[in-house]
Amino acid sequence: MSPEKNLSIAHLWFEAFNNHNLEKLLSLYDDDAQHFSPKLKIRHPETNGFVTGKEALRNWWQDSFDRLPTLNYKVTSLTSNSDRVFMEYVRSVENEDDMLIAEILEIKEGKIIASRVYHG
């Protein structure tokens, strides 16, 4: 896909996430997508930070939205090529310090097939 189309997927991703629209968010992912997050590794050590498939993604993000009703991401930078988007954003949650996050979305045939989160 073109870098522009991949950037449009990233914009849809932020819109869905910030509206806590789980179905729209999941629609951007391949059925067998894999996701890595340091937060997953902390909250669910048995996963070693990885989940695979939409049902696992649904469970992870629903839990996040339930626990953190004010969770919001502010985009600071997006860079794309033909198969990946590198995203930098600020994670904001009421009564918590903001956190700078980087994430890579790997995209194939218009669907996110893998995502990986980086933060301290």
Buried (B, 14 or more C-beta within 10 A) or exposed (E): BEBEEBBBBBEBBBEBBBEBEBEBBBEBBBEEBBBBBBBBBEBBEEBEBBBBBBEBBBEBBEEBBEEBEEBBBEBEEBBBEEEBBBBBBEBBBEEEEEEEBBBBBBBEEEBBBBBBBBEE
